[in-house]
Amino acid sequence: MAPCRSLQATVSVRANLRPYMRPEGTGKRLALALESNAVDTRYLMPDNLAAVLDVDHNVSGKFEVCPFTVARKGVQQTVCIAKADNLIVRANGVRNTK
């Protein structure tokens, strides 16, 4: 498995209520890995990201991601988010003008 890495990205929740990460400048999406227990299902992400991410908002920032699956062409890679910094929360549909 590849080592964890830092990247600039935007995380959003899709209609299926699953969060996805889009690294800047790649055009790719990464699926976020699920952590499950007997009580609930939680996505592997830091509390500061989980507190602001919902279906109405996208969150951009610097993230440290750790792969759970091998990167393969044409297949979404499953990752967890180990760290989230410099978070910017935007309402869905609002684009970054940078």
Accessible surface in RSA format (square Angstrom, percent):
REM  Atomic radii and reference values for relative SASA: ProtOr
REM  Chains: A
REM  Algorithm: Lee & Richards
REM  Probe-radius: 1.40
REM  Slices: 20
REM RES _ NUM      All-atoms   Total-Side   Main-Chain    Non-polar    All polar
REM                ABS   REL    ABS   REL    ABS   REL    ABS   REL    ABS   REL
RES MET A   1   142.97  74.0  68.01  45.0  74.96 178.5  72.81  61.9  70.16  92.9
RES ALA A   2    58.20  53.5  38.99  60.2  19.20  43.7  45.31  63.8  12.89  34.1
RES PRO A   3   111.26  81.1  97.79  89.1  13.48  49.0 109.40  90.3   1.87  11.6
RES CYS A   4    57.72  43.7  35.32  39.4  22.39  52.6   9.41  23.8  48.31  52.1
RES ARG A   5    96.88  40.7  89.33  45.5   7.55  18.0  59.55  81.4  37.33  22.6
RES SER A   6    69.99  59.1  42.51  56.7  27.48  63.3  19.06  40.6  50.93  71.4
RES LEU A   7    26.86  15.0  17.59  12.6   9.27  23.3  26.86  18.9   0.00   0.0
RES GLN A   8    88.03  49.2  80.88  59.1   7.15  17.0  41.40  88.1  46.62  35.4
RES ALA A   9     0.00   0.0   0.00   0.0   0.00   0.0   0.00   0.0   0.00   0.0
RES THR A  10    40.57  28.9  39.29  39.8   1.28   3.1  25.27  33.9  15.31  23.1
RES VAL A  11     0.00   0.0   0.00   0.0   0.00   0.0   0.00   0.0   0.00   0.0
RES SER A  12    12.70  10.7  12.70  16.9   0.00   0.0   6.21  13.2   6.49   9.1
RES VAL A  13    24.96  16.4  13.33  12.1  11.63  28.0  13.33  11.6  11.63  31.5
RES ARG A  14    88.99  37.4  85.03  43.3   3.96   9.4  29.23  40.0  59.76  36.2
RES ALA A  15   110.53 101.6  69.53 107.3  41.00  93.3  82.28 115.9  28.25  74.8
RES ASN A  16    97.79  67.4  63.12  61.0  34.67  83.5  45.20 108.8  52.60  50.8
RES LEU A  17   118.27  65.9 107.56  76.9  10.71  26.9 107.81  75.7  10.45  28.1
RES ARG A  18    62.76  26.3  62.71  32.0   0.05   0.1  15.75  21.5  47.00  28.5
RES PRO A  19     3.50   2.6   3.50   3.2   0.00   0.0   3.50   2.9   0.00   0.0
RES TYR A  20    23.95  11.2  22.87  13.0   1.07   2.8   3.45   2.6  20.49  25.3
RES MET A  21     0.09   0.0   0.00   0.0   0.09   0.2   0.09   0.1   0.00   0.0
RES ARG A  22    97.13  40.8  94.78  48.3   2.35   5.6  46.88  64.1  50.25  30.5
RES PRO A  23    11.21   8.2  10.17   9.3   1.05   3.8  10.17   8.4   1.05   6.5
RES GLU A  24    97.94  56.2  74.15  56.1  23.79  56.6  38.18  73.9  59.76  48.8
RES GLY A  25    91.48 112.8   0.00   N/A  91.48 112.8  45.63 125.2  45.85 102.7
RES THR A  26    72.12  51.3  43.33  43.9  28.79  68.6  50.91  68.4  21.21  32.1
RES GLY A  27    63.44  78.2   0.00   N/A  63.44  78.2  33.47  91.9  29.97  67.1
RES LYS A  28   139.73  68.2 134.47  82.5   5.26  12.5  82.28  74.1  57.45  61.2
RES ARG A  29    84.37  35.4  74.00  37.7  10.38  24.7   6.59   9.0  77.78  47.1
RES LEU A  30     9.89   5.5   9.89   7.1   0.00   0.0   9.89   6.9   0.00   0.0
RES ALA A  31     7.39   6.8   7.39  11.4   0.00   0.0   7.39  10.4   0.00   0.0
RES LEU A  32     0.00   0.0   0.00   0.0   0.00   0.0   0.00   0.0   0.00   0.0
RES ALA A  33     4.14   3.8   2.93   4.5   1.21   2.8   4.14   5.8   0.00   0.0
RES LEU A  34    85.20  47.5  58.83  42.1  26.37  66.3  58.83  41.3  26.37  71.0
RES GLU A  35    65.31  37.5  59.82  45.3   5.49  13.1  20.97  40.6  44.34  36.2
RES SER A  36    80.12  67.7  49.21  65.7  30.90  71.2  34.68  73.9  45.44  63.7
RES ASN A  37    75.70  52.2  49.54  47.9  26.16  63.0  40.68  97.9  35.02  33.8
RES ALA A  38   113.91 104.7  64.81 100.0  49.10 111.7  76.88 108.3  37.03  98.1
RES VAL A  39   138.19  90.9 107.30  97.1  30.89  74.4 112.29  97.6  25.90  70.2
RES ASP A  40    65.45  45.8  53.98  53.7  11.47  27.1  35.82  84.3  29.63  29.5
RES THR A  41    81.02  57.6  54.87  55.6  26.15  62.3  27.63  37.1  53.39  80.7
RES ARG A  42   117.45  49.3 113.80  58.0   3.66   8.7  47.84  65.4  69.62  42.2
RES TYR A  43    59.49  27.8  47.21  26.9  12.28  31.9  31.20  23.4  28.29  34.9
RES LEU A  44    44.86  25.0  43.03  30.8   1.83   4.6  44.86  31.5   0.00   0.0
RES MET A  45    31.57  16.3   9.92   6.6  21.65  51.5   9.42   8.0  22.15  29.3
RES PRO A  46    29.59  21.6  17.54  16.0  12.06  43.8  29.15  24.1   0.45   2.8
RES ASP A  47   124.82  87.4 116.59 116.0   8.23  19.5  37.73  88.8  87.09  86.9
RES ASN A  48    71.75  49.5  58.48  56.5  13.27  32.0  43.12 103.8  28.63  27.7
RES LEU A  49     0.00   0.0   0.00   0.0   0.00   0.0   0.00   0.0   0.00   0.0
RES ALA A  50    53.86  49.5  35.04  54.1  18.82  42.8  37.34  52.6  16.52  43.8
RES ALA A  51    87.82  80.7  44.07  68.0  43.75  99.5  56.19  79.1  31.63  83.8
RES VAL A  52    54.37  35.8  45.02  40.8   9.35  22.5  51.76  45.0   2.61   7.1
RES LEU A  53    22.74  12.7   5.11   3.7  17.63  44.3   5.11   3.6  17.63  47.5
RES ASP A  54    63.07  44.2  57.65  57.4   5.42  12.8  33.05  77.8  30.02  29.9
RES VAL A  55    67.77  44.6  60.45  54.7   7.32  17.6  60.47  52.5   7.29  19.8
RES ASP A  56    90.38  63.3  85.60  85.2   4.79  11.3  18.32  43.1  72.06  71.9
RES HIS A  57    59.72  32.6  59.49  41.4   0.22   0.6  32.52  33.5  27.19  31.6
RES ASN A  58    31.17  21.5  30.77  29.7   0.40   1.0   3.90   9.4  27.27  26.4
RES VAL A  59     0.00   0.0   0.00   0.0   0.00   0.0   0.00   0.0   0.00   0.0
RES SER A  60    13.14  11.1  12.94  17.3   0.20   0.5   6.27  13.4   6.87   9.6
RES GLY A  61     3.34   4.1   0.00   N/A   3.34   4.1   3.12   8.6   0.22   0.5
RES LYS A  62    94.82  46.3  93.47  57.3   1.35   3.2  36.00  32.4  58.82  62.7
RES PHE A  63     0.99   0.5   0.00   0.0   0.99   2.6   0.99   0.6   0.00   0.0
RES GLU A  64    57.91  33.2  56.37  42.6   1.54   3.7   7.11  13.7  50.80  41.5
RES VAL A  65     0.00   0.0   0.00   0.0   0.00   0.0   0.00   0.0   0.00   0.0
RES CYS A  66    21.29  16.1  21.29  23.7   0.00   0.0  12.14  30.8   9.15   9.9
RES PRO A  67    11.12   8.1   2.03   1.9   9.09  33.0   2.03   1.7   9.09  56.5
RES PHE A  68    93.95  47.0  72.20  44.7  21.75  56.6  76.39  46.3  17.56  50.3
RES THR A  69    55.65  39.6  52.60  53.3   3.05   7.3  55.12  74.0   0.53   0.8
RES VAL A  70    98.53  64.8  86.32  78.2  12.21  29.4  89.60  77.9   8.93  24.2
RES ALA A  71    71.24  65.5  51.11  78.9  20.13  45.8  51.79  72.9  19.45  51.5
RES ARG A  72   150.74  63.3 134.92  68.8  15.82  37.7  54.92  75.1  95.82  58.1
RES LYS A  73   210.97 102.9 173.20 106.3  37.78  89.9 126.66 114.0  84.31  89.8
RES GLY A  74    85.03 104.9   0.00   N/A  85.03 104.9  43.22 118.6  41.81  93.6
RES VAL A  75    75.92  50.0  59.24  53.6  16.68  40.2  63.92  55.5  12.00  32.5
RES GLN A  76    69.55  38.9  51.82  37.9  17.73  42.2  32.47  69.1  37.08  28.1
RES GLN A  77    14.08   7.9  12.06   8.8   2.02   4.8   5.16  11.0   8.92   6.8
RES THR A  78    30.45  21.7  30.45  30.9   0.00   0.0  12.75  17.1  17.70  26.8
RES VAL A  79     0.00   0.0   0.00   0.0   0.00   0.0   0.00   0.0   0.00   0.0
RES CYS A  80    17.26  13.1  17.26  19.2   0.00   0.0   0.10   0.2  17.16  18.5
RES ILE A  81     5.61   3.2   0.00   0.0   5.61  13.5   0.00   0.0   5.61  15.2
RES ALA A  82    57.55  52.9  24.56  37.9  32.99  75.0  32.39  45.6  25.15  66.6
RES LYS A  83   112.09  54.7 110.34  67.7   1.74   4.1  56.60  50.9  55.49  59.1
RES ALA A  84     4.17   3.8   0.00   0.0   4.17   9.5   0.00   0.0   4.17  11.1
RES ASP A  85    55.06  38.6  52.10  51.9   2.95   7.0  14.77  34.8  40.29  40.2
RES ASN A  86   114.37  78.9  89.45  86.4  24.92  60.0  36.12  86.9  78.25  75.6
RES LEU A  87    47.90  26.7  18.01  12.9  29.89  75.1  18.01  12.6  29.89  80.4
RES ILE A  88    78.95  44.9  75.46  56.2   3.49   8.4  78.84  56.8   0.11   0.3
RES VAL A  89    65.62  43.2  38.35  34.7  27.27  65.7  38.35  33.3  27.27  74.0
RES ARG A  90    48.12  20.2  42.94  21.9   5.18  12.3  19.18  26.2  28.94  17.5
RES ALA A  91    51.14  47.0  45.35  70.0   5.79  13.2  45.35  63.9   5.79  15.3
RES ASN A  92    70.49  48.6  49.69  48.0  20.80  50.1  29.86  71.9  40.63  39.3
RES GLY A  93    74.31  91.6   0.00   N/A  74.31  91.6  42.28 116.0  32.03  71.7
RES VAL A  94    84.09  55.3  72.67  65.8  11.42  27.5  76.25  66.2   7.85  21.3
RES ARG A  95   208.22  87.4 189.92  96.8  18.30  43.6  66.65  91.1 141.57  85.8
RES ASN A  96    68.00  46.9  41.96  40.5  26.05  62.7  22.78  54.8  45.23  43.7
RES THR A  97   136.73  97.2 101.15 102.5  35.58  84.8  75.79 101.8  60.94  92.1
RES LYS A  98   208.05 101.5 137.14  84.1  70.91 168.8 125.37 112.8  82.69  88.1
END  Absolute sums over single chains surface
CHAIN  1 A     6296.6       4745.6       1551.0       3459.6       2837.1
END  Absolute sums over all chains
TOTAL          6296.6       4745.6       1551.0       3459.6       2837.1
